[in-house]
Amino acid sequence: MNLKLKKIIRIIVPSKRINYFVFSVLMVGIISGCLFITILNDSDKELVTENINGFMTLVSGNDLDMLATFWNSLITNFILGGLLFILGMTIVGLICNIFIIYIKGFVLGFSLASIIYTLGLKGTLVSLIYIFPSQLLNILVILLLGIYSVMFSMDMIRQIKMGKNLGHSFKKFLIIFIFCLFISALSSGWEAFVLPNLMKLLCEFI
C-alpha cells in the first residue's frame, strides 16, 4: 500500500521545483481573479450579478439543459487539455502553457468572487459546492498537464544540447494526458448532472 501511495505521489509530484512553480502560477491567477471584481465599475458588476442570478434561476426552475451543459463543459475541458498537451511538445509553447494556467486560475477566482459578491452568505455555500469536487478535478488536470508540459519542454532542451532520448518522456506525458481526459470527463459529468441538483437543494433550504 505504501509503495502504491509513493508511486502516486511521484506521479503527482515528479519535481518539487516545477510543482511549486506551476502551482504558484495557478494561485496567482486565482488571487488575481478574486481581486478583479473589486475594480469593476458598477455597470460591469450589475452584468455579473444578472448572469449569476440568471443561472441560479435556471437551476431553481429545472430549466437548465444538462446534456448541453455536459457537452459544452466536456468540449471546453478537452480543448484546454489538448492545447496544454500540444503546446507542451514545443519549447515556445511553454510560455503559452504558463499563460493558459494563469488564465484558468483567473477564471476560477473570478467565478468564485462573483458568486459570493452576488449571493452573499448563500454564495459562500454555493462556491463550496461549485468547487468540490468538479473544480478540484479541473485544477488537478491543469496542474498535471502544466507540470508535465514544463518537464517535457525541459527534456527537449536537454535533447538539443545532449541528444537526450525523448521517447520515455513523451510516453509519460501521453499517459498523463489520457488520464487527464478521463478526469475531465468525470468533472464535466458532475458539473452538468449533479452540481445543478445540489445547487437547487441549497436554494430550497436557504
C-alpha positions in Angstrom: 0.0 0.0 0.0 2.8 2.4 0.9 4.6 1.6 -2.4 1.4 2.4 -4.4 0.9 5.6 -2.4 4.6 6.6 -3.1 4.2 5.8 -6.7 1.1 8.0 -7.0 2.9 10.8 -5.1 5.8 10.6 -7.6 3.4 10.9 -10.5 1.7 14.0 -9.0 4.9 15.5 -7.6 7.6 14.4 -10.2 9.6 17.6 -9.5 9.1 19.8 -6.4 10.6 22.8 -8.1 8.4 22.5 -11.1 5.4 21.7 -9.0 5.9 24.9 -6.9 6.3 27.0 -10.0 3.2 25.7 -11.7 1.1 25.8 -8.5 2.3 29.4 -7.9 1.2 30.5 -11.4 -2.2 29.0 -10.8 -2.6 30.6 -7.3 -1.6 34.0 -8.7 -4.3 33.6 -11.3 -6.9 32.6 -8.7 -6.0 35.6 -6.5 -6.0 38.0 -9.4 -9.4 36.7 -10.4 -10.8 37.2 -6.9 -9.5 40.7 -6.7 -10.5 41.7 -10.3 -14.2 42.0 -9.3 -13.3 44.8 -6.9 -12.0 47.1 -9.7 -15.1 46.6 -12.0 -17.3 49.6 -12.5 -21.0 49.5 -11.3 -22.4 48.5 -14.8 -20.0 45.6 -15.1 -20.8 44.4 -11.6 -24.5 44.6 -12.4 -23.9 42.5 -15.5 -22.1 39.9 -13.4 -25.0 39.9 -10.9 -27.5 39.4 -13.7 -25.6 36.5 -15.1 -25.3 34.7 -11.7 -28.9 35.3 -10.8 -30.0 34.2 -14.3 -28.1 30.9 -13.8 -29.5 30.3 -10.4 -33.0 30.9 -11.8 -32.4 28.3 -14.4 -31.2 25.9 -11.8 -34.1 26.5 -9.4 -36.7 26.1 -12.2 -35.1 23.0 -13.7 -34.7 24.9 -16.9 -31.0 24.1 -17.3 -30.2 21.9 -20.3 -28.0 19.4 -18.6 -27.0 17.5 -21.7 -25.9 20.7 -23.5 -24.1 21.8 -20.3 -22.2 18.5 -20.2 -21.1 18.7 -23.9 -20.1 22.3 -23.6 -18.1 21.6 -20.5 -16.5 18.4 -21.9 -15.5 20.1 -25.2 -14.1 23.1 -23.3 -12.1 20.8 -21.0 -10.8 18.7 -23.9 -9.8 21.7 -25.9 -7.9 23.1 -22.9 -6.2 19.8 -22.2 -5.4 19.3 -25.8 -3.8 22.8 -26.1 -1.7 22.1 -23.0 -0.6 18.8 -24.4 0.2 20.0 -27.9 1.9 23.3 -26.8 3.8 21.3 -24.2 5.6 19.4 -27.0 7.2 22.7 -28.2 9.7 24.8 -26.4 7.9 28.0 -27.5 4.6 26.6 -26.3 5.9 26.5 -22.7 5.2 30.2 -22.4 1.7 29.8 -23.8 1.0 27.0 -21.3 2.1 29.1 -18.4 -0.3 31.8 -19.6 -3.2 29.3 -20.0 -2.6 28.0 -16.5 -2.8 31.6 -15.2 -6.0 32.3 -17.1 -7.6 29.1 -15.8 -6.8 30.2 -12.3 -8.1 33.8 -13.0 -11.4 32.5 -14.4 -11.9 30.2 -11.3 -11.0 33.0 -8.9 -13.3 35.5 -10.7 -16.2 33.0 -10.8 -15.9 32.3 -7.0 -15.7 36.0 -6.2 -18.7 36.8 -8.5 -20.8 34.1 -6.8 -20.0 35.4 -3.3 -20.5 39.0 -4.4 -23.9 38.3 -5.9 -25.3 35.8 -3.4 -23.7 36.8 -0.1 -23.7 34.2 2.6 -25.5 31.7 0.3 -22.9 32.4 -2.3 -20.2 31.1 0.1 -22.0 27.8 0.3 -22.7 27.7 -3.4 -19.0 28.3 -4.0 -18.1 25.4 -1.9 -20.5 23.2 -3.8 -19.1 24.6 -7.1 -15.5 23.8 -6.0 -16.0 20.3 -4.6 -15.2 18.1 -6.5 -15.5 19.3 -10.1 -13.2 22.4 -9.9 -10.7 20.5 -7.8 -10.6 17.8 -10.5 -10.1 20.6 -13.1 -7.3 22.1 -11.0 -5.7 18.6 -10.8 -5.8 18.3 -14.6 -4.3 21.8 -15.1 -1.5 21.1 -12.6 -0.6 17.7 -14.0 -0.6 18.8 -17.6 1.2 22.0 -16.7 3.9 20.2 -14.7 4.5 17.5 -17.4 4.4 20.1 -20.2 7.2 22.0 -18.4 9.2 18.8 -17.8 8.8 17.7 -21.4 9.9 21.1 -22.7 13.0 21.0 -20.4 13.7 17.5 -21.8 13.5 18.9 -25.3 16.1 21.5 -24.4 18.3 18.8 -23.0 17.8 16.7 -26.1 19.0 19.6 -28.2 22.1 20.1 -26.0 23.0 16.5 -25.2 21.0 14.2 -27.6 18.6 13.0 -24.8 16.0 10.4 -26.0 12.5 11.8 -25.7 10.7 8.5 -26.1 10.3 7.8 -22.4 9.3 11.4 -21.6 6.7 11.5 -24.3 5.2 8.2 -23.2 4.8 9.6 -19.6 3.3 12.8 -21.0 0.9 10.9 -23.2 -0.3 8.7 -20.4 -0.8 11.7 -18.1 -2.8 13.4 -21.0 -5.1 10.4 -21.4 -5.6 10.2 -17.7 -6.4 13.9 -17.6 -9.0 13.5 -20.3 -10.7 10.8 -18.2 -10.7 13.1 -15.1 -12.1 16.0 -17.3 -14.9 13.8 -18.4 -15.8 12.9 -14.8 -15.6 16.6 -13.9 -17.9 17.6 -16.8 -20.4 14.9 -15.8 -20.5 16.1 -12.2 -20.8 19.7 -13.3 -23.7 19.0 -15.6 -25.8 16.4 -13.9 -25.0 16.6 -10.1 -24.0 20.2 -9.4 -27.2 21.8 -10.6 -29.3 19.5 -8.4 -27.1 20.2 -5.3 -27.4 24.0 -6.0 -31.2 23.6 -6.3 -31.4 21.8 -3.0 -29.3 24.5 -1.4 -31.6 27.3 -2.8 -34.6 25.5 -1.4 -33.2 25.2 2.1 -31.7 28.7 2.4 
